[in-house]
Amino acid sequence: MPYKTGSWGKQAKDRYKKRQLSGELKKRSLDYYHKNKKGEYSIGYIGELEAKNILHTKKIDKKFGYDFVWKNKKIDVKTSIIKKHPKWNTNYWKFLLYHQKGKVDYFLIICKDVGKKTKYIFLIPDKDLPNNNLVINIHKVNKYFRYLFNPTHNI
């Protein structure tokens, strides 16, 4: 069934603006967008808050494809909780990078343990990541130690 005239596009945007100006639409807090059904904050949002405190900078609007500008570099924050691979019986962190790959200068990778405590923070240049996914195995984490984050280090 085709869309009714005016149900999308410019007319829909105009209707939305009218509803917003009239007060019909209430602004929702950030909590609304970043909490799951259990009322807990998402792991990505927790990582972004942690990065904001570490980098001492303000969050950038998500429409640009990155989270922060730090020392004139575009930084995207990726956070993961350790998982156990069912087949190989090993622990790992997995990060999906494909939306931001090529659009940022660095990825701030935050690895958390099961209790959501930060275990490692890496600042990895985009050019050093050949794939759209990053998997860090607990047994090969020392391979990434050269990227350990140090806020005083020049990038």
Buried (B, 14 or more C-beta within 10 A) or exposed (E): EEEEEEEEEEEEEEEEEEEEEEEEEEEEEEEEEBBEEEEEBEBBBBBBBBBBEBBEBEBBEEEEEBBBBBEEBBBBBBBBBBEEEEEEEEBBBBBEBEEBBEEBBBBBBBBBEEEEEBBBBBBBEBEEBEEEEBEBEEEEBEEBEEBEBEEEEEE
